[in-house]
Amino acid sequence: MANTQKSAAGKKLKVTLVRSPFGTGRRHMACVRGLGLRRIRHCVEVEDTPAVRGMISKVAYMVKCEEV
């Protein structure tokens, strides 16, 4: 079981903000900030976890996501 966690922990996702979060609501803005995105066309690499996947799916219309 430790091997499964280790391989899943090594996965990364590259997330890019493509639309402005202003005017979308507090929770969506909080998800964008929680992902570490600051401005349009800003890219970050985040761990592939269920929590991060949930944030990405909530703001999928604002971000572009790809595996690294």
ABEGO torsion letter per residue (X at the ends): XAAAAAAAAABBBBBBBABBABGAEAAAAAAAAAAGBABBGBBBBBBBBAAAAAAAAAAAAABBBBBX
